[in-house]
Amino acid sequence: MNFADILKGREAEGKEKHVPEIDIIRGHGKDKNDFVRVTVGKEVPHPNTAEHHIEWVELYGITKEGRTINFGRMGFEPIYTDPVATFHVKGIDNFKAFCALEYCNIHGVWQNCIEV
C-alpha cells in the first residue's frame, strides 16, 4: 500500500466538503506578514460533532528549489472549534506550491495543493 491509496481529493468529494481549501494572505497587518490559511468546509460546512468532525490539518510548502517544508499541524476539538488553520510563512515568494492534508474521523485523509 502507498499513501496515494489512502489520500482523497476533489474527485472523491461528497456532500460534506472535505477538501482543504488553501488561501494565501499577503501583507497582513502593520508588519505586512504573509500567511497561508487552510479551511475545511469553506463552501459547505463540515459537521462538527463528537461523532463526525475534522481532527487536524497539516500544511506543507514546496520551495522553488524543490525542498518540502512542513509548517506544522493544527488539531481541532469537536464542537468548540472550526477547522480553519492559519500559518505564518516567512519568505512566501520562495515557494512554488502549498499542499494541505486534513483528517476527518469518519472519511479519512484528504489533500489539496495549489501553485503560487
C-alpha positions in Angstrom: 0.0 0.0 0.0 1.1 3.6 -0.8 0.0 6.9 0.7 -1.7 7.5 -2.7 -4.1 4.7 -1.9 -5.5 6.5 1.2 -5.4 10.1 0.2 -8.6 11.6 -1.2 -9.1 14.7 -3.3 -11.7 16.6 -5.2 -12.7 13.6 -7.3 -13.9 11.8 -4.2 -15.8 14.8 -2.7 -19.2 14.0 -1.2 -21.9 16.3 0.2 -19.7 17.4 3.1 -16.8 19.4 1.9 -13.6 17.6 2.9 -11.0 19.0 0.5 -8.9 21.5 2.4 -9.1 24.9 0.7 -5.8 26.9 0.7 -5.7 30.8 0.6 -2.6 33.0 0.6 -2.9 36.2 2.6 -0.1 38.7 1.7 0.9 41.8 3.6 -1.4 41.4 6.5 -1.3 43.8 9.5 1.2 46.6 10.4 4.1 44.3 9.8 2.9 43.2 6.4 3.2 39.5 7.2 2.3 36.7 4.8 0.0 33.8 5.9 -1.4 30.6 4.4 -4.9 29.7 5.6 -6.3 26.2 5.3 -10.1 25.9 5.6 -12.2 22.7 5.6 -15.8 23.2 4.6 -15.4 26.7 3.2 -18.4 26.5 0.8 -20.4 23.8 2.6 -19.7 23.4 6.4 -18.4 20.1 7.5 -20.2 18.5 10.5 -18.5 19.4 13.8 -19.9 16.9 16.3 -18.2 14.4 18.6 -19.3 11.7 16.2 -18.2 13.4 13.0 -15.5 16.1 12.8 -12.2 17.2 11.4 -9.4 16.2 13.7 -6.4 18.0 12.2 -4.9 20.0 9.3 -1.3 20.0 8.1 0.4 22.4 5.7 3.5 21.8 3.5 5.3 24.2 1.2 7.4 23.3 -1.8 10.2 25.7 -2.4 11.2 26.8 -5.9 14.3 24.5 -5.4 12.0 21.5 -4.8 12.5 21.3 -1.0 9.5 20.3 1.1 8.8 22.3 4.2 6.5 21.1 6.9 4.8 24.1 8.5 3.1 22.0 11.1 -0.2 20.6 12.2 -3.2 22.2 13.9 -5.6 19.9 15.9 -9.3 20.7 16.4 -11.6 19.9 19.2 -15.1 18.9 18.0 -18.0 21.2 18.8 -15.8 24.1 20.1 -13.5 24.8 17.1 -13.9 25.3 13.4 -11.5 23.6 11.0 -9.5 26.7 10.0 -5.8 26.9 10.4 -3.5 29.9 9.7 0.2 29.5 9.2 2.7 32.4 9.2 5.0 31.9 6.3 8.3 33.9 6.0 9.7 34.3 2.5 6.5 33.2 0.8 7.9 34.2 -2.6 10.4 31.4 -2.2 7.6 28.8 -2.6 6.1 27.4 -5.8 3.3 25.4 -4.2 1.5 24.7 -0.9 -0.2 21.4 0.0 -2.6 20.7 2.8 -3.8 17.4 4.4 -6.8 17.1 6.7 -8.2 14.2 8.6 -12.0 13.5 9.1 -12.6 11.0 11.8 -15.1 9.1 9.5 -13.9 9.7 5.9 -10.2 9.7 6.3 -7.3 11.8 4.9 -7.9 14.4 2.2 -5.5 16.5 0.2 -5.2 19.6 -1.9 -2.3 21.6 -3.5 -2.1 25.0 -5.1 0.6 26.5 -7.2 1.7 30.0 -6.2 
